[in-house]
Amino acid sequence: MNDQDKTKKESASNLIIANKENAYKLASANKAVSHKKDKKGKHLDALINTNVDNALALSIAANKELNAQNIEKEKQIVALIEAKEKAEESNKLKSALLANMYHEIRTPMNGILGFADLLKNPELKNEKQRKYIQIIEKSGSRLLNTINNIVDMSKIHSGLVKVNLRETNINKQIEKIYSFFKPEAESKGINFAFKNSLPTKKAFFLTDCEKIYTVLIHLVKNALKNTQKGSIEFGYGGINTSTWRTELLFFVKDTGIGIPKNRQNAIFDNFTQVDIQDKMAQQGNGLGLSITKAYVELLGGKIWAESDEGKGAKFYFSLPYRIDLEEKLLQKMPQC
């Protein structure tokens, strides 16, 4: 072998060795690239998964926020509807007030002015004179009652009515009301009676005597107005135990025109009478029972009616039977 061939052979061997080394290097590089790709892929997958989780969390949070906003909007809509209904009801009440008060003030005023004018006649006989004076007095009483009711309702709605607790003998209140209405009941031929469940010495409890008196006055007056024959009874009972947490149950029963089933809750609304269709319309401004309900609730009780149309009515109201008077009496609270 000559030197030239030998040189070529050595060059070929070196080239093969170099190619092998390059191949090893290339394989190693390929492995490194593949490892990096796998690592990047895993990192990319983790990043995608993280973004998906974040997106889901954001979506859930956004949905919750949207639901909360929707609920709040629904509440606002309901509140607006209620406010609108209250405003409409207020307008109706104002209209009812004007209509009722116009009638209730004008009618007795016409009676007062008209019969006062008739009294000017110098030839008027004593009998007619007394009759005219009685009509004027009755009209004046009706007008004063209307004004008092308007003032009472105004105070109730403006929150000016306060409860003044006093030691009250309820028997005396009942007997006083009985004596006041007895002549009117007898003049109509109505059997009028009362019932006290406690002896007078034990009939003391803590309440607002003026308000309970007003409540009973309204209920008995209402019974007399709606009863043309039969009987009226009122009073109290229903003591369960001897603690202040129990109640006294008051009642007023009559044999009058009664109350339709669908009117037994509405009669406690402002300006509402039993007979709204005016078949047997009774005079009155429709405020008495609403004042009664407001006072009973202020005293911590509740009121309801039971009746069948044409068969009379029963009004009940309950009040806390407060007998924890020792501390109050030490403060020398006034009695009534």
Contacts in CASP RR format, 6 or more apart in sequence:
PFRMAT RR
TARGET T0000
AUTHOR 0000-0000-0000
METHOD contacts of the structure
MODEL  1
MNDQDKTKKESASNLIIANKENAYKLASANKAVSHKKDKKGKHLDALINT
NVDNALALSIAANKELNAQNIEKEKQIVALIEAKEKAEESNKLKSALLAN
MYHEIRTPMNGILGFADLLKNPELKNEKQRKYIQIIEKSGSRLLNTINNI
VDMSKIHSGLVKVNLRETNINKQIEKIYSFFKPEAESKGINFAFKNSLPT
KKAFFLTDCEKIYTVLIHLVKNALKNTQKGSIEFGYGGINTSTWRTELLF
FVKDTGIGIPKNRQNAIFDNFTQVDIQDKMAQQGNGLGLSITKAYVELLG
GKIWAESDEGKGAKFYFSLPYRIDLEEKLLQKMPQC
1 9 0 8 1.000
93 270 0 8 1.000
93 271 0 8 1.000
96 270 0 8 1.000
96 271 0 8 1.000
97 270 0 8 1.000
97 271 0 8 1.000
100 271 0 8 1.000
100 284 0 8 1.000
100 285 0 8 1.000
100 286 0 8 1.000
101 146 0 8 1.000
101 150 0 8 1.000
101 285 0 8 1.000
104 142 0 8 1.000
104 143 0 8 1.000
104 146 0 8 1.000
104 283 0 8 1.000
104 284 0 8 1.000
104 285 0 8 1.000
105 143 0 8 1.000
105 146 0 8 1.000
107 139 0 8 1.000
107 142 0 8 1.000
107 283 0 8 1.000
108 139 0 8 1.000
108 140 0 8 1.000
108 142 0 8 1.000
108 143 0 8 1.000
108 146 0 8 1.000
109 139 0 8 1.000
109 143 0 8 1.000
111 135 0 8 1.000
111 136 0 8 1.000
111 139 0 8 1.000
112 136 0 8 1.000
112 139 0 8 1.000
112 140 0 8 1.000
112 143 0 8 1.000
115 132 0 8 1.000
115 133 0 8 1.000
115 135 0 8 1.000
115 136 0 8 1.000
115 139 0 8 1.000
116 136 0 8 1.000
118 124 0 8 1.000
118 132 0 8 1.000
119 129 0 8 1.000
119 132 0 8 1.000
119 133 0 8 1.000
124 132 0 8 1.000
142 283 0 8 1.000
146 284 0 8 1.000
146 285 0 8 1.000
149 285 0 8 1.000
149 287 0 8 1.000
149 288 0 8 1.000
149 291 0 8 1.000
150 285 0 8 1.000
150 287 0 8 1.000
152 161 0 8 1.000
152 214 0 8 1.000
152 287 0 8 1.000
152 291 0 8 1.000
153 270 0 8 1.000
153 287 0 8 1.000
153 290 0 8 1.000
153 291 0 8 1.000
153 294 0 8 1.000
155 161 0 8 1.000
156 291 0 8 1.000
156 294 0 8 1.000
161 294 0 8 1.000
161 295 0 8 1.000
161 298 0 8 1.000
163 208 0 8 1.000
163 211 0 8 1.000
163 298 0 8 1.000
163 299 0 8 1.000
164 208 0 8 1.000
164 210 0 8 1.000
165 206 0 8 1.000
165 207 0 8 1.000
165 208 0 8 1.000
165 322 0 8 1.000
165 328 0 8 1.000
165 333 0 8 1.000
166 206 0 8 1.000
166 207 0 8 1.000
166 208 0 8 1.000
166 209 0 8 1.000
166 333 0 8 1.000
166 334 0 8 1.000
166 335 0 8 1.000
166 336 0 8 1.000
167 204 0 8 1.000
167 205 0 8 1.000
167 206 0 8 1.000
167 325 0 8 1.000
167 328 0 8 1.000
167 329 0 8 1.000
167 333 0 8 1.000
167 335 0 8 1.000
167 336 0 8 1.000
168 204 0 8 1.000
168 205 0 8 1.000
168 206 0 8 1.000
168 207 0 8 1.000
168 209 0 8 1.000
168 212 0 8 1.000
168 335 0 8 1.000
168 336 0 8 1.000
169 200 0 8 1.000
169 203 0 8 1.000
169 204 0 8 1.000
169 335 0 8 1.000
169 336 0 8 1.000
170 196 0 8 1.000
170 198 0 8 1.000
170 203 0 8 1.000
170 204 0 8 1.000
170 205 0 8 1.000
170 212 0 8 1.000
170 236 0 8 1.000
170 248 0 8 1.000
171 196 0 8 1.000
171 198 0 8 1.000
171 199 0 8 1.000
171 200 0 8 1.000
171 203 0 8 1.000
172 200 0 8 1.000
172 203 0 8 1.000
173 209 0 8 1.000
173 212 0 8 1.000
173 213 0 8 1.000
173 216 0 8 1.000
174 194 0 8 1.000
174 196 0 8 1.000
174 216 0 8 1.000
174 234 0 8 1.000
174 235 0 8 1.000
174 236 0 8 1.000
175 194 0 8 1.000
175 196 0 8 1.000
176 213 0 8 1.000
177 194 0 8 1.000
177 213 0 8 1.000
177 216 0 8 1.000
177 217 0 8 1.000
177 220 0 8 1.000
177 234 0 8 1.000
178 192 0 8 1.000
178 194 0 8 1.000
178 234 0 8 1.000
180 217 0 8 1.000
181 192 0 8 1.000
181 220 0 8 1.000
181 221 0 8 1.000
181 224 0 8 1.000
182 192 0 8 1.000
184 224 0 8 1.000
185 191 0 8 1.000
185 192 0 8 1.000
185 224 0 8 1.000
185 232 0 8 1.000
186 192 0 8 1.000
188 224 0 8 1.000
188 227 0 8 1.000
188 228 0 8 1.000
188 229 0 8 1.000
189 229 0 8 1.000
189 230 0 8 1.000
190 224 0 8 1.000
190 227 0 8 1.000
190 229 0 8 1.000
190 230 0 8 1.000
190 231 0 8 1.000
190 232 0 8 1.000
191 230 0 8 1.000
191 231 0 8 1.000
191 232 0 8 1.000
192 231 0 8 1.000
192 232 0 8 1.000
192 233 0 8 1.000
193 231 0 8 1.000
193 232 0 8 1.000
193 233 0 8 1.000
194 233 0 8 1.000
194 234 0 8 1.000
194 235 0 8 1.000
195 233 0 8 1.000
195 234 0 8 1.000
195 235 0 8 1.000
195 236 0 8 1.000
195 237 0 8 1.000
196 203 0 8 1.000
196 235 0 8 1.000
196 236 0 8 1.000
197 235 0 8 1.000
197 236 0 8 1.000
197 237 0 8 1.000
197 238 0 8 1.000
197 239 0 8 1.000
198 237 0 8 1.000
198 239 0 8 1.000
204 323 0 8 1.000
204 325 0 8 1.000
205 248 0 8 1.000
205 321 0 8 1.000
205 322 0 8 1.000
205 323 0 8 1.000
205 325 0 8 1.000
206 322 0 8 1.000
206 323 0 8 1.000
206 324 0 8 1.000
206 325 0 8 1.000
206 328 0 8 1.000
207 299 0 8 1.000
207 319 0 8 1.000
207 320 0 8 1.000
207 322 0 8 1.000
208 298 0 8 1.000
208 299 0 8 1.000
209 336 0 8 1.000
210 336 0 8 1.000
211 295 0 8 1.000
211 298 0 8 1.000
211 299 0 8 1.000
212 295 0 8 1.000
212 299 0 8 1.000
212 319 0 8 1.000
214 291 0 8 1.000
214 292 0 8 1.000
214 295 0 8 1.000
215 250 0 8 1.000
215 292 0 8 1.000
215 295 0 8 1.000
215 296 0 8 1.000
215 317 0 8 1.000
216 234 0 8 1.000
216 250 0 8 1.000
216 252 0 8 1.000
218 288 0 8 1.000
218 289 0 8 1.000
218 291 0 8 1.000
218 292 0 8 1.000
219 234 0 8 1.000
219 252 0 8 1.000
219 292 0 8 1.000
219 315 0 8 1.000
219 317 0 8 1.000
220 232 0 8 1.000
220 234 0 8 1.000
220 252 0 8 1.000
222 252 0 8 1.000
222 288 0 8 1.000
222 289 0 8 1.000
222 315 0 8 1.000
223 232 0 8 1.000
223 234 0 8 1.000
223 252 0 8 1.000
223 253 0 8 1.000
223 254 0 8 1.000
223 256 0 8 1.000
223 313 0 8 1.000
223 315 0 8 1.000
224 232 0 8 1.000
224 254 0 8 1.000
225 282 0 8 1.000
225 283 0 8 1.000
225 284 0 8 1.000
226 254 0 8 1.000
226 256 0 8 1.000
226 257 0 8 1.000
226 258 0 8 1.000
226 274 0 8 1.000
226 282 0 8 1.000
226 312 0 8 1.000
226 313 0 8 1.000
227 254 0 8 1.000
227 255 0 8 1.000
227 256 0 8 1.000
227 257 0 8 1.000
227 312 0 8 1.000
228 256 0 8 1.000
229 255 0 8 1.000
230 255 0 8 1.000
230 256 0 8 1.000
231 253 0 8 1.000
231 254 0 8 1.000
231 255 0 8 1.000
232 252 0 8 1.000
232 253 0 8 1.000
232 254 0 8 1.000
232 255 0 8 1.000
233 251 0 8 1.000
233 252 0 8 1.000
233 253 0 8 1.000
234 250 0 8 1.000
234 251 0 8 1.000
234 252 0 8 1.000
234 253 0 8 1.000
235 250 0 8 1.000
235 251 0 8 1.000
235 252 0 8 1.000
236 248 0 8 1.000
236 249 0 8 1.000
236 250 0 8 1.000
236 251 0 8 1.000
237 248 0 8 1.000
237 249 0 8 1.000
237 250 0 8 1.000
238 247 0 8 1.000
238 248 0 8 1.000
238 249 0 8 1.000
239 246 0 8 1.000
239 247 0 8 1.000
239 248 0 8 1.000
239 321 0 8 1.000
240 246 0 8 1.000
240 247 0 8 1.000
242 323 0 8 1.000
243 323 0 8 1.000
244 320 0 8 1.000
244 321 0 8 1.000
244 322 0 8 1.000
244 323 0 8 1.000
244 324 0 8 1.000
245 320 0 8 1.000
246 320 0 8 1.000
246 321 0 8 1.000
247 301 0 8 1.000
247 318 0 8 1.000
247 319 0 8 1.000
247 320 0 8 1.000
247 321 0 8 1.000
248 318 0 8 1.000
248 319 0 8 1.000
248 320 0 8 1.000
248 321 0 8 1.000
249 316 0 8 1.000
249 317 0 8 1.000
249 318 0 8 1.000
250 316 0 8 1.000
250 317 0 8 1.000
250 318 0 8 1.000
250 319 0 8 1.000
251 314 0 8 1.000
251 315 0 8 1.000
251 316 0 8 1.000
252 314 0 8 1.000
252 315 0 8 1.000
253 312 0 8 1.000
253 313 0 8 1.000
253 314 0 8 1.000
253 315 0 8 1.000
254 312 0 8 1.000
254 313 0 8 1.000
254 314 0 8 1.000
255 311 0 8 1.000
255 312 0 8 1.000
256 310 0 8 1.000
256 312 0 8 1.000
256 313 0 8 1.000
257 274 0 8 1.000
257 275 0 8 1.000
257 280 0 8 1.000
257 309 0 8 1.000
257 310 0 8 1.000
257 312 0 8 1.000
258 274 0 8 1.000
258 307 0 8 1.000
258 308 0 8 1.000
258 309 0 8 1.000
258 310 0 8 1.000
258 311 0 8 1.000
258 312 0 8 1.000
258 313 0 8 1.000
259 267 0 8 1.000
259 274 0 8 1.000
259 305 0 8 1.000
259 307 0 8 1.000
259 309 0 8 1.000
259 312 0 8 1.000
259 313 0 8 1.000
260 274 0 8 1.000
260 309 0 8 1.000
261 308 0 8 1.000
261 309 0 8 1.000
263 272 0 8 1.000
263 274 0 8 1.000
263 276 0 8 1.000
264 304 0 8 1.000
264 305 0 8 1.000
264 306 0 8 1.000
264 307 0 8 1.000
266 272 0 8 1.000
267 273 0 8 1.000
267 274 0 8 1.000
267 289 0 8 1.000
267 305 0 8 1.000
268 289 0 8 1.000
268 290 0 8 1.000
268 292 0 8 1.000
268 293 0 8 1.000
268 303 0 8 1.000
269 290 0 8 1.000
270 286 0 8 1.000
270 287 0 8 1.000
270 290 0 8 1.000
271 285 0 8 1.000
271 286 0 8 1.000
271 287 0 8 1.000
271 290 0 8 1.000
272 286 0 8 1.000
272 289 0 8 1.000
272 290 0 8 1.000
273 281 0 8 1.000
273 282 0 8 1.000
273 284 0 8 1.000
273 286 0 8 1.000
274 282 0 8 1.000
275 281 0 8 1.000
275 282 0 8 1.000
292 303 0 8 1.000
292 317 0 8 1.000
293 303 0 8 1.000
296 302 0 8 1.000
296 303 0 8 1.000
296 317 0 8 1.000
296 319 0 8 1.000
297 303 0 8 1.000
299 319 0 8 1.000
299 320 0 8 1.000
300 319 0 8 1.000
300 320 0 8 1.000
301 317 0 8 1.000
301 318 0 8 1.000
301 319 0 8 1.000
301 320 0 8 1.000
302 317 0 8 1.000
302 318 0 8 1.000
303 315 0 8 1.000
303 316 0 8 1.000
303 317 0 8 1.000
303 318 0 8 1.000
304 315 0 8 1.000
304 316 0 8 1.000
304 317 0 8 1.000
305 313 0 8 1.000
305 314 0 8 1.000
305 315 0 8 1.000
305 316 0 8 1.000
306 313 0 8 1.000
306 314 0 8 1.000
306 316 0 8 1.000
307 313 0 8 1.000
307 314 0 8 1.000
END
